[in-house]
Amino acid sequence: MLVHFNVPYFNGGFIGVDVFFVISGFLISALIHQDMQNSRFSFADFYNRRIKRLAPATILAVIATTIAFGLILLPEDFTRYIRSARDVFLFKSNVHFAKETSDYFSAEADAIPLLHTWSLAVEWQFYFIFPALFYCVVRFLSGSFLAIFGALSLAMGYSLYASYWQGEVYYHTSARAFEFLVGTGVFLLAQKRTVRLPSFVVPFSIAGLIVIATQIDGTWQYPGVPAVLVSLFTAAILYSGQSNKFLTSSVMGWIGKHSYSAYLWHWPLVVFFYHQGETHNPFMIPMLFVLTFALSFLSYRFVENPIRRSKMKLGTSLLILVVLPVFGGVAAYYFARKNDGWPQRLGEVEGRAYQQIAKYEDPMRKVCHVFTGTNLEQCAFGETKNPKGSLLLLGDSHGLHIKRFVEVLAKDASLKAYTQTESECLMLVGDYQSKMPGRAARCSKRTAELYHLIDGGQFDYVVLSERWRGYSLPRDEGESAVEAYQEALTESIERVINAGSQPVIIKPVAEGNGTNFTLCFYNNIAALDVCDIDHQESNRLLKGIYEMMDLVAEQYPSVIFIDPQTVQCSAGVCKTHEDGIPWYQDTHHIYDYTAQKLAKDYLAEFNNPLR
């Protein structure tokens, strides 16, 4: 909650998930072991208790979240939301979000109402497998710690390997399995009580968790080593914590009872206020805490407890708490897709704006954004019948959002163009991306393949469009970091020139200081000018990028620079809307409609640089 509420210094607060997984492994092992000792364990009873414990509050939170966000989400976003709700009920939201987001810490993740349920899906997936394995260990191996330790070692080894050499595994159950097994190992050790830890271990471990939570952030490879340390600190607390007065206090007990509900409610609240543009309100943090625990108390008192204590049998629980929600989620997603997310929910002005934007959406978004391989024909656009030349567009999500702009210019110049883009992928040669953990592994190999394709000399133009500011390392990391970025750009330009192609760089559209311009538009329909960008502020934010491009222009005078801001900005103001239509998707991405309009305005005012 501290990290999600943007409490200062707790950028690594996401380790709370790992603490929870260790606790879960400990508790589930204890429940199964106790029932087996008393000769009353049954898998039917185990799963019935888990369903009655977890499903009711989940269903309530998802229904409430659906109602709240049904009032504000754009049709496409609402359809995407309904799909995520369906996958929550199907116990696979971690798989869903692994595909939907570039990573857990990406900017788009802040606007996803059910993102937090990925960890609930991981817990359920653990429940599907673990009870049978633990039962066999206790039943046939007398609760052998050696068997658990062996499984733990393998799972931990895999998690470390996957974290550093396999790419993005943040959402993967396989990368988190060792944490549950750490909890199981602690439980088995606690049964023997052969080791007594010193009294300072618990406060030391709590301090260790706080240090990790305040020293790491989303740029770290995770789970990795930090998750191992978190698990070990949590294990030490579980082993000796019952003697700690702070942990056994009534306040901590109350928080513990309501923690599951708090987990379910807190993130949708954060995202709801984010969509209202209230993220910078100084009263947000205390208000979020109050609202979260108020909803948690009500949920625990009137939903969780009564159903948990009810005498429903497994068949009834499965029907009411699993089958019906799954059926409802699948049906809701089907009708949301069929009805284009029900744009009529938003009102007349908002609905008209959405329909105009949707009319211009590029169908290639779903086909060509994420590398498509060396066969580029499915991603061809521009003049495809009788071309006088060829063009290749490379970039990240800014390459995607500027594609319609390039298409207008390519068609006017009779060029057959191709596009290859990937979110958060800096398509420059060299190893600069390795300085940004999490990005390099995903796109470095493919970027190298594309530049090898460029080396063949088949493209007259190679266009680079990136969110250039998104990859610039801060100057406090040293001038060498800034120079390394510039070196990667100049090396790439030289590679293009040596291949006989003309390099083209698309400069960025105007940026504000963190304002979500789509939300601003829909929240200020009556006074949209408040959403426009101060051109001077945008130039300040992009100053480092402009300086780098000026140096590139001096070194390589043949490079063509195209600046959309020349038609977006005038008289000190950069437009974010026109004629009741929003231009931006979020803080820095423009719509396909916007890109096409800017291109037409550009051709009306300037000569086509691609002719």
C-alpha positions as CSV (number, residue, x, y, z in Angstrom):
1,M,0.0,0.0,0.0
2,L,2.9,2.4,0.7
3,V,4.3,2.1,-2.7
4,H,0.9,2.2,-4.5
5,F,-0.1,5.3,-2.5
6,N,3.2,7.0,-3.6
7,V,4.4,7.4,0.0
8,P,7.9,8.8,-0.3
9,Y,10.9,6.5,-0.1
10,F,9.0,3.2,-0.4
11,N,9.6,2.7,-4.1
12,G,10.3,-1.0,-3.4
13,G,7.1,-1.6,-1.4
14,F,6.1,-4.2,-3.9
15,I,8.1,-6.7,-1.9
16,G,4.9,-7.0,0.2
17,V,3.7,-9.5,-2.3
18,D,6.8,-11.7,-1.6
19,V,6.2,-11.4,2.1
20,F,2.6,-12.6,1.6
21,F,3.7,-15.6,-0.6
22,V,6.0,-16.8,2.2
23,I,3.3,-16.4,4.8
24,S,0.8,-18.2,2.6
25,G,3.1,-21.1,2.2
26,F,3.6,-21.3,5.9
27,L,-0.1,-21.1,6.7
28,I,-1.3,-23.5,4.1
29,S,1.3,-26.1,5.2
30,A,0.2,-25.6,8.8
31,L,-3.5,-26.1,7.9
32,I,-2.9,-29.3,5.9
33,H,-0.4,-30.7,8.4
34,Q,-2.8,-30.1,11.4
35,D,-5.7,-31.8,9.6
36,M,-3.5,-34.7,8.7
37,Q,-2.3,-35.1,12.3
38,N,-5.9,-35.2,13.4
39,S,-6.8,-37.6,10.6
40,R,-9.4,-35.3,9.2
41,F,-7.8,-33.8,6.1
42,S,-9.7,-34.0,2.8
43,F,-8.9,-32.2,-0.5
44,A,-12.6,-31.3,-0.8
45,D,-12.7,-29.6,2.6
46,F,-9.4,-27.8,1.8
47,Y,-10.6,-26.3,-1.5
48,N,-14.0,-25.5,0.0
49,R,-12.4,-23.5,2.7
50,R,-10.1,-21.7,0.3
51,I,-13.0,-20.8,-2.0
52,K,-15.1,-19.5,0.8
53,R,-12.2,-17.6,2.2
54,L,-11.0,-15.9,-1.0
55,A,-13.7,-15.8,-3.6
56,P,-16.5,-13.8,-1.9
57,A,-14.5,-10.6,-1.3
58,T,-12.9,-10.9,-4.8
59,I,-16.3,-11.1,-6.5
60,L,-17.6,-8.1,-4.5
61,A,-14.5,-6.0,-5.3
62,V,-14.6,-6.9,-9.0
63,I,-18.3,-6.0,-9.2
64,A,-17.9,-2.7,-7.4
65,T,-14.8,-1.9,-9.5
66,T,-16.7,-2.7,-12.7
67,I,-19.6,-0.3,-11.7
68,A,-17.2,2.5,-10.8
69,F,-15.0,2.2,-13.9
70,G,-18.0,1.7,-16.1
71,L,-18.7,5.4,-15.5
72,I,-15.4,6.7,-16.7
73,L,-13.4,4.3,-19.0
74,L,-13.4,4.8,-22.7
75,P,-15.0,2.0,-24.7
76,E,-11.8,0.3,-25.8
77,D,-10.4,0.5,-22.2
78,F,-13.6,-0.8,-20.8
79,T,-13.6,-3.8,-23.0
80,R,-10.0,-4.5,-22.0
81,Y,-11.0,-4.1,-18.4
82,I,-13.9,-6.6,-18.7
83,R,-11.4,-9.1,-20.2
84,S,-9.2,-8.6,-17.2
85,A,-12.2,-9.2,-14.9
86,R,-13.0,-12.4,-16.7
87,D,-9.4,-13.6,-16.3
88,V,-9.5,-12.8,-12.5
89,F,-12.4,-15.3,-12.3
90,L,-10.5,-17.8,-14.4
91,F,-7.5,-17.6,-12.0
92,K,-5.1,-16.4,-14.7
93,S,-4.9,-12.6,-14.4
94,N,-1.1,-12.9,-14.0
95,V,-0.9,-14.4,-17.5
96,H,-3.3,-11.7,-18.8
97,F,-1.2,-8.8,-17.5
98,A,2.1,-10.4,-18.5
99,K,0.7,-10.1,-22.1
100,E,-1.1,-6.8,-21.7
101,T,1.7,-4.7,-20.1
102,S,5.3,-4.4,-21.1
103,D,6.2,-4.8,-17.5
104,Y,4.6,-4.3,-14.0
105,F,6.4,-0.9,-13.6
106,S,5.5,0.6,-17.0
107,A,3.5,3.8,-17.2
108,E,0.4,2.1,-18.6
109,A,0.2,-0.2,-15.6
110,D,-0.9,2.7,-13.4
111,A,-4.2,2.9,-15.2
112,I,-5.2,-0.8,-14.9
113,P,-7.9,-1.3,-12.2
114,L,-7.3,-5.0,-11.5
115,L,-3.6,-5.2,-12.0
116,H,-3.0,-6.2,-8.4
117,T,-5.0,-9.4,-8.8
118,W,-2.0,-11.0,-10.6
119,S,-0.7,-12.1,-7.2
120,L,-4.1,-13.6,-6.3
121,A,-3.9,-15.7,-9.5
122,V,-0.4,-16.8,-8.6
123,E,-1.7,-17.9,-5.1
124,W,-4.6,-19.9,-6.7
125,Q,-2.2,-21.6,-9.2
126,F,0.0,-22.6,-6.2
127,Y,-3.1,-24.0,-4.5
128,F,-3.9,-26.2,-7.5
129,I,-0.5,-28.0,-7.3
130,F,0.9,-27.7,-3.8
131,P,-1.6,-29.5,-1.5
132,A,-1.2,-32.8,-3.3
133,L,2.6,-32.5,-3.2
134,F,2.7,-31.5,0.5
135,Y,0.3,-34.3,1.3
136,C,2.6,-36.9,-0.3
137,V,5.6,-35.5,1.5
138,V,3.9,-35.7,4.9
139,R,2.1,-39.0,4.2
140,F,4.9,-41.0,2.5
141,L,8.1,-39.2,3.5
142,S,7.1,-38.3,7.1
143,G,7.2,-34.6,6.4
144,S,10.8,-34.8,5.1
145,F,12.4,-31.4,5.2
146,L,15.0,-32.8,2.8
147,A,12.3,-33.2,0.1
148,I,11.0,-29.7,0.6
149,F,14.6,-28.3,0.7
150,G,15.4,-30.0,-2.6
151,A,12.3,-28.6,-4.2
152,L,13.0,-25.2,-2.7
153,S,16.6,-25.2,-4.0
154,L,15.4,-26.1,-7.6
155,A,12.6,-23.5,-7.5
156,M,15.0,-20.8,-6.1
157,G,17.6,-21.6,-8.7
158,Y,15.2,-21.4,-11.5
159,S,13.8,-18.0,-10.2
160,L,17.3,-16.5,-10.1
161,Y,18.1,-17.9,-13.6
162,A,14.8,-16.6,-15.0
163,S,15.1,-13.2,-13.4
164,Y,18.5,-12.4,-14.9
165,W,18.7,-14.5,-18.1
166,Q,15.2,-15.2,-19.3
167,G,13.7,-11.7,-19.5
168,E,10.5,-10.4,-17.8
169,V,9.2,-13.0,-15.3
170,Y,7.7,-10.7,-12.7
171,Y,4.2,-12.2,-13.1
172,H,5.2,-15.8,-13.5
173,T,4.1,-18.4,-10.9
174,S,7.2,-20.4,-11.6
175,A,9.5,-17.6,-10.6
176,R,7.6,-17.1,-7.3
177,A,7.1,-20.8,-6.3
178,F,10.2,-20.9,-4.1
179,E,8.7,-18.2,-1.8
180,F,5.8,-20.5,-0.9
181,L,8.2,-23.3,-0.3
182,V,10.3,-21.1,2.0
183,G,7.1,-20.7,4.1
184,T,6.7,-24.5,4.0
185,G,10.3,-25.1,5.1
186,V,9.9,-22.7,8.0
187,F,6.8,-24.5,9.2
188,L,8.6,-27.9,9.1
189,L,11.5,-26.4,11.0
190,A,9.2,-24.8,13.5
191,Q,7.7,-28.3,14.3
192,K,11.1,-29.5,15.3
193,R,12.2,-26.4,17.2
194,T,15.8,-27.7,17.2
195,V,17.2,-24.2,16.6
196,R,16.5,-21.2,18.8
197,L,17.3,-17.9,17.1
198,P,18.6,-14.8,19.1
199,S,16.0,-12.2,20.1
200,F,17.5,-9.6,17.9
201,V,16.7,-11.7,14.7
202,V,13.1,-10.4,14.4
203,P,13.8,-6.7,14.7
204,F,16.8,-7.2,12.4
205,S,14.6,-8.9,9.8
206,I,11.9,-6.3,10.0
207,A,14.6,-3.6,9.5
208,G,16.0,-5.7,6.6
209,L,12.6,-5.6,4.9
210,I,12.3,-1.9,5.4
211,V,15.7,-1.3,3.9
212,I,14.9,-3.4,0.8
213,A,11.6,-1.6,0.4
214,T,13.2,1.8,0.5
215,Q,16.4,1.0,-1.5
216,I,15.1,-0.9,-4.6
217,D,12.6,0.2,-7.3
218,G,11.1,-0.9,-10.6
219,T,14.5,-0.7,-12.5
220,W,15.8,-3.8,-10.6
221,Q,15.6,-7.2,-12.1
222,Y,12.9,-8.9,-10.1
223,P,12.3,-11.3,-8.3
224,G,16.0,-12.1,-8.3
225,V,18.3,-11.7,-5.3
226,P,16.1,-9.1,-3.5
227,A,13.2,-11.5,-3.4
228,V,15.4,-14.2,-2.0
229,L,16.5,-11.8,0.8
230,V,12.9,-10.8,1.4
231,S,11.9,-14.5,1.8
232,L,14.7,-15.2,4.2
233,F,13.9,-12.2,6.4
234,T,10.2,-13.2,6.4
235,A,11.1,-16.7,7.2
236,A,13.1,-15.6,10.3
237,I,10.1,-13.5,11.5
238,L,7.8,-16.4,11.0
239,Y,10.1,-18.7,12.9
240,S,10.6,-16.4,16.0
241,G,8.0,-13.7,15.6
242,Q,5.5,-15.1,18.1
243,S,7.6,-13.7,21.0
244,N,7.6,-10.2,19.5
245,K,5.2,-7.8,21.3
246,F,4.8,-5.5,18.3
247,L,3.9,-8.3,15.9
248,T,1.5,-9.9,18.4
249,S,-0.2,-6.6,19.3
250,S,-4.0,-6.1,18.9
251,V,-3.3,-3.4,16.2
252,M,-1.3,-5.7,14.1
253,G,-3.9,-8.4,14.6
254,W,-6.6,-6.1,13.4
255,I,-4.6,-5.2,10.3
256,G,-3.9,-8.9,9.7
257,K,-7.6,-9.8,9.8
258,H,-8.5,-7.0,7.3
259,S,-5.3,-7.3,5.1
260,Y,-6.9,-9.5,2.4
261,S,-9.8,-7.0,1.9
262,A,-7.4,-4.1,2.0
263,Y,-5.3,-5.8,-0.7
264,L,-8.4,-6.1,-2.9
265,W,-9.7,-2.6,-2.4
266,H,-6.7,-0.3,-2.3
267,W,-5.5,-0.5,-5.9
268,P,-8.8,0.1,-7.6
269,L,-9.1,3.2,-5.4
270,V,-5.7,4.4,-6.5
271,V,-6.5,3.9,-10.2
272,F,-9.9,5.5,-9.9
273,F,-8.4,8.7,-8.5
274,Y,-5.7,8.5,-11.1
275,H,-8.4,8.6,-13.8
276,Q,-9.8,11.7,-12.0
277,G,-6.5,13.5,-12.3
278,E,-6.1,13.6,-8.5
279,T,-2.7,11.9,-8.2
280,H,-1.0,15.1,-7.0
281,N,-3.5,16.0,-4.3
282,P,-1.6,16.2,-1.0
283,F,-4.6,14.8,0.8
284,M,-4.7,11.7,-1.3
285,I,-2.5,9.5,0.9
286,P,-4.4,9.8,4.1
287,M,-7.7,9.6,2.2
288,L,-6.7,6.4,0.5
289,F,-5.8,4.8,3.8
290,V,-9.1,5.8,5.3
291,L,-11.2,4.6,2.4
292,T,-9.2,1.4,2.0
293,F,-9.7,0.3,5.6
294,A,-13.3,1.5,5.8
295,L,-14.1,-0.7,2.8
296,S,-12.0,-3.5,4.2
297,F,-13.9,-3.4,7.5
298,L,-17.3,-3.5,5.7
299,S,-16.2,-6.3,3.4
300,Y,-14.7,-8.4,6.2
301,R,-17.6,-7.9,8.5
302,F,-20.5,-8.4,6.1
303,V,-19.1,-10.6,3.3
304,E,-15.9,-12.4,4.2
305,N,-16.7,-13.6,7.7
306,P,-20.3,-14.7,7.1
307,I,-19.5,-16.7,4.0
308,R,-16.3,-18.1,5.5
309,R,-18.3,-19.4,8.5
310,S,-21.2,-20.7,6.4
311,K,-21.8,-24.4,6.1
312,M,-21.8,-24.4,2.3
313,K,-20.5,-27.7,0.8
314,L,-17.9,-27.8,-2.0
315,G,-20.5,-28.3,-4.7
316,T,-22.5,-25.2,-3.7
317,S,-19.3,-23.1,-3.2
318,L,-18.1,-24.1,-6.7
319,L,-21.4,-23.3,-8.3
320,I,-22.0,-19.9,-6.6
321,L,-18.5,-18.6,-6.1
322,V,-16.6,-20.1,-9.1
323,V,-18.8,-21.2,-11.9
324,L,-21.3,-18.3,-11.9
325,P,-18.6,-15.6,-11.8
326,V,-16.7,-17.4,-14.6
327,F,-19.9,-17.5,-16.7
328,G,-20.7,-13.9,-15.9
329,G,-17.1,-12.8,-16.8
330,V,-17.1,-14.7,-20.1
331,A,-20.6,-13.4,-21.1
332,A,-19.7,-9.8,-20.1
333,Y,-16.6,-9.8,-22.2
334,Y,-18.5,-11.3,-25.2
335,F,-21.1,-8.5,-25.1
336,A,-18.5,-5.8,-24.4
337,R,-16.6,-6.8,-27.6
338,K,-19.8,-7.1,-29.6
339,N,-21.0,-3.7,-28.5
340,D,-17.6,-1.9,-28.8
341,G,-17.5,-1.2,-25.1
342,W,-20.9,0.6,-25.0
343,P,-19.7,4.1,-25.9
344,Q,-23.2,5.4,-25.0
345,R,-22.2,5.1,-21.4
346,L,-20.1,8.3,-21.6
347,G,-22.6,10.9,-22.8
348,E,-23.1,12.6,-26.2
349,V,-19.9,14.7,-26.5
350,E,-17.7,12.0,-25.1
351,G,-19.3,9.3,-27.3
352,R,-18.9,11.4,-30.5
353,A,-15.2,12.0,-29.7
354,Y,-14.6,8.3,-29.2
355,Q,-16.3,7.4,-32.4
356,Q,-14.2,9.9,-34.3
357,I,-11.0,8.5,-32.8
358,A,-12.1,4.9,-33.4
359,K,-12.8,5.6,-37.1
360,Y,-9.1,6.4,-37.7
361,E,-7.6,3.6,-35.6
362,D,-4.9,1.8,-37.6
363,P,-5.6,-1.9,-38.1
364,M,-1.9,-2.6,-38.2
365,R,-1.7,-1.8,-34.5
366,K,-2.8,-5.3,-33.7
367,V,-0.6,-7.0,-36.3
368,C,2.7,-5.1,-36.5
369,H,3.3,-3.7,-33.0
370,V,5.6,-6.3,-31.6
371,F,8.1,-7.6,-34.1
372,T,6.6,-9.7,-36.9
373,G,9.7,-11.4,-38.3
374,T,11.7,-10.8,-41.5
375,N,8.6,-11.1,-43.7
376,L,7.6,-7.5,-43.7
377,E,4.8,-7.6,-46.3
378,Q,2.0,-7.9,-43.7
379,C,3.3,-4.6,-42.3
380,A,3.5,-2.7,-45.6
381,F,1.7,0.6,-46.0
382,G,1.9,3.9,-48.1
383,E,2.1,3.4,-51.9
384,T,2.0,-0.4,-52.2
385,K,1.0,-0.7,-55.9
386,N,3.4,1.5,-57.9
387,P,6.0,2.7,-55.5
388,K,9.0,4.9,-56.5
389,G,11.0,3.9,-53.4
390,S,10.9,2.2,-50.0
391,L,10.9,3.2,-46.4
392,L,11.3,1.3,-43.0
393,L,9.8,2.8,-39.9
394,L,11.5,1.6,-36.6
395,G,10.6,2.6,-33.1
396,D,8.9,1.9,-29.8
397,S,5.3,2.9,-29.0
398,H,6.1,6.4,-30.4
399,G,7.0,4.7,-33.7
400,L,3.5,3.1,-33.4
401,H,1.7,6.3,-32.6
402,I,3.5,8.3,-35.4
403,K,2.9,5.6,-38.1
404,R,-0.2,7.4,-39.6
405,F,1.9,10.6,-39.9
406,V,4.6,8.7,-41.8
407,E,1.9,7.0,-43.9
408,V,0.6,10.3,-45.2
409,L,4.1,11.5,-46.1
410,A,5.0,8.1,-47.7
411,K,1.9,8.0,-49.8
412,D,2.5,11.6,-51.0
413,A,6.0,10.7,-51.9
414,S,5.0,7.4,-53.6
415,L,7.0,5.3,-51.1
416,K,6.2,1.7,-50.1
417,A,6.7,1.7,-46.3
418,Y,7.1,-1.0,-43.7
419,T,6.8,-0.7,-39.9
420,Q,8.5,-2.7,-37.1
421,T,7.8,-1.4,-33.5
422,E,7.8,-2.7,-30.0
423,S,6.9,-0.8,-26.8
424,E,9.9,0.4,-24.7
425,C,12.4,-0.8,-27.3
426,L,15.1,1.6,-28.3
427,M,16.0,0.5,-31.8
428,L,19.6,1.6,-31.8
429,V,22.7,-0.5,-32.4
430,G,25.2,-1.1,-29.6
431,D,24.7,-2.0,-25.9
432,Y,23.1,1.2,-24.6
433,Q,19.9,-0.6,-23.7
434,S,21.8,-2.9,-21.3
435,K,22.0,0.2,-19.0
436,M,18.3,-0.1,-18.6
437,P,17.4,-3.5,-17.0
438,G,14.4,-5.3,-18.3
439,R,14.5,-3.7,-21.8
440,A,17.6,-5.1,-23.3
441,A,16.8,-8.7,-23.4
442,R,13.4,-8.2,-25.1
443,C,14.5,-6.2,-28.2
444,S,18.3,-6.1,-28.6
445,K,18.4,-9.3,-30.6
446,R,15.5,-8.3,-32.9
447,T,17.0,-4.8,-33.4
448,A,20.3,-6.4,-34.5
449,E,18.3,-8.5,-37.1
450,L,16.6,-5.4,-38.4
451,Y,19.8,-3.5,-38.9
452,H,21.2,-6.5,-40.7
453,L,18.2,-6.2,-43.0
454,I,19.0,-2.5,-43.4
455,D,22.6,-3.4,-44.4
456,G,21.1,-5.1,-47.5
457,G,20.4,-1.6,-48.9
458,Q,16.8,-2.3,-49.8
459,F,15.3,0.8,-48.2
460,D,15.6,4.4,-49.5
461,Y,14.7,5.8,-46.1
462,V,15.0,4.5,-42.6
463,V,12.8,6.4,-40.1
464,L,13.5,6.3,-36.4
465,S,10.7,7.4,-34.0
466,E,11.2,6.8,-30.3
467,R,10.1,8.3,-27.1
468,W,13.6,9.7,-27.0
469,R,13.2,11.2,-23.5
470,G,12.2,7.8,-22.1
471,Y,15.7,6.4,-22.6
472,S,17.9,9.3,-21.5
473,L,19.8,8.5,-18.4
474,P,20.0,11.4,-15.9
475,R,23.1,13.6,-16.0
476,D,23.8,12.9,-12.3
477,E,24.9,9.4,-13.5
478,G,27.7,11.1,-15.3
479,E,28.4,12.7,-18.7
480,S,29.5,9.2,-19.9
481,A,25.8,8.1,-19.7
482,V,24.7,11.0,-21.9
483,E,27.5,10.4,-24.3
484,A,26.7,6.7,-24.5
485,Y,23.1,7.5,-25.6
486,Q,24.4,10.0,-28.2
487,E,27.0,7.5,-29.4
488,A,24.3,4.8,-29.9
489,L,22.3,7.2,-32.0
490,T,25.2,8.3,-34.1
491,E,26.4,4.8,-34.6
492,S,22.9,3.8,-35.8
493,I,22.8,6.7,-38.2
494,E,26.2,5.9,-39.6
495,R,25.0,2.3,-40.1
496,V,22.0,3.5,-42.1
497,I,24.1,5.8,-44.2
498,N,26.7,3.1,-45.0
499,A,23.8,0.9,-46.2
500,G,22.9,3.5,-48.7
501,S,19.7,4.6,-47.0
502,Q,18.6,8.1,-46.0
503,P,18.2,8.4,-42.2
504,V,15.1,10.3,-40.9
505,I,14.5,11.1,-37.3
506,I,11.0,12.1,-36.0
507,K,11.2,14.5,-33.2
508,P,8.8,14.1,-30.2
509,V,5.4,15.6,-29.9
510,A,4.9,18.1,-27.1
511,E,5.0,16.7,-23.6
512,G,3.6,18.0,-20.3
513,N,4.9,17.3,-16.8
514,G,3.0,14.1,-16.1
515,T,-0.5,15.3,-17.1
516,N,-2.7,12.6,-18.6
517,F,-4.3,14.6,-21.4
518,T,-7.1,12.1,-22.2
519,L,-8.3,12.3,-18.6
520,C,-7.9,16.1,-18.7
521,F,-10.1,16.2,-21.8
522,Y,-12.9,14.1,-20.4
523,N,-12.8,15.8,-17.0
524,N,-12.8,19.4,-18.6
525,I,-15.2,19.1,-21.5
526,A,-16.5,22.6,-20.8
527,A,-13.1,24.3,-20.5
528,L,-10.6,22.3,-22.6
529,D,-8.0,25.0,-22.9
530,V,-6.7,24.0,-19.4
531,C,-5.4,20.8,-21.1
532,D,-3.1,22.5,-23.6
533,I,0.6,22.3,-23.1
534,D,2.9,25.3,-22.4
535,H,5.4,25.1,-25.3
536,Q,8.2,26.5,-23.1
537,E,7.5,23.8,-20.5
538,S,7.6,21.1,-23.2
539,N,10.9,22.5,-24.5
540,R,12.3,22.4,-21.0
541,L,11.4,18.7,-20.6
542,L,12.9,17.8,-23.9
543,K,15.9,20.1,-23.7
544,G,18.4,17.2,-23.4
545,I,17.0,15.4,-26.4
546,Y,17.1,18.5,-28.6
547,E,20.7,19.2,-27.6
548,M,21.6,15.6,-28.6
549,M,19.8,16.0,-31.9
550,D,21.5,19.3,-32.6
551,L,24.9,17.6,-32.2
552,V,23.8,14.8,-34.5
553,A,22.7,17.3,-37.1
554,E,26.1,19.0,-37.0
555,Q,27.9,15.7,-37.4
556,Y,25.6,14.3,-40.1
557,P,24.1,17.1,-42.1
558,S,22.3,14.7,-44.4
559,V,20.0,13.5,-41.7
560,I,16.4,14.6,-42.2
561,F,14.6,15.8,-39.0
562,I,10.8,16.0,-39.0
563,D,9.2,17.9,-36.1
564,P,5.4,17.5,-35.6
565,Q,5.5,20.3,-33.1
566,T,5.9,22.8,-36.0
567,V,2.2,22.3,-36.7
568,Q,1.1,21.3,-33.2
569,C,2.4,24.4,-31.4
570,S,2.0,28.1,-32.1
571,A,2.0,31.3,-30.0
572,G,3.5,29.4,-27.0
573,V,0.8,26.8,-26.8
574,C,0.8,23.2,-28.0
575,K,-2.7,21.8,-28.8
576,T,-3.9,18.6,-27.1
577,H,-7.4,18.7,-28.7
578,E,-9.3,20.3,-31.5
579,D,-13.0,20.5,-32.5
580,G,-14.1,18.5,-29.4
581,I,-11.6,15.6,-30.2
582,P,-8.8,14.7,-27.8
583,W,-5.4,14.3,-29.4
584,Y,-3.6,12.4,-26.7
585,Q,-4.1,8.8,-25.5
586,D,-2.3,9.5,-22.2
587,T,0.6,11.6,-21.1
588,H,2.7,11.4,-24.3
589,H,1.1,9.1,-26.9
590,I,-1.1,10.6,-29.6
591,Y,-4.0,8.9,-31.4
592,D,-3.8,7.7,-35.0
593,Y,-6.4,10.4,-35.8
594,T,-4.0,13.0,-34.4
595,A,-1.0,11.7,-36.3
596,Q,-2.9,11.8,-39.6
597,K,-4.2,15.3,-39.0
598,L,-0.7,16.6,-38.0
599,A,0.7,15.1,-41.2
600,K,-1.9,16.7,-43.4
601,D,-1.2,20.1,-41.7
602,Y,2.5,19.5,-42.1
603,L,2.2,18.9,-45.9
604,A,0.0,22.0,-46.2
605,E,2.7,24.1,-44.6
606,F,5.9,22.5,-45.6
607,N,7.5,20.6,-48.5
608,N,7.4,16.8,-48.1
609,P,11.0,15.9,-46.9
610,L,10.5,12.4,-48.3
611,R,10.1,13.5,-51.9
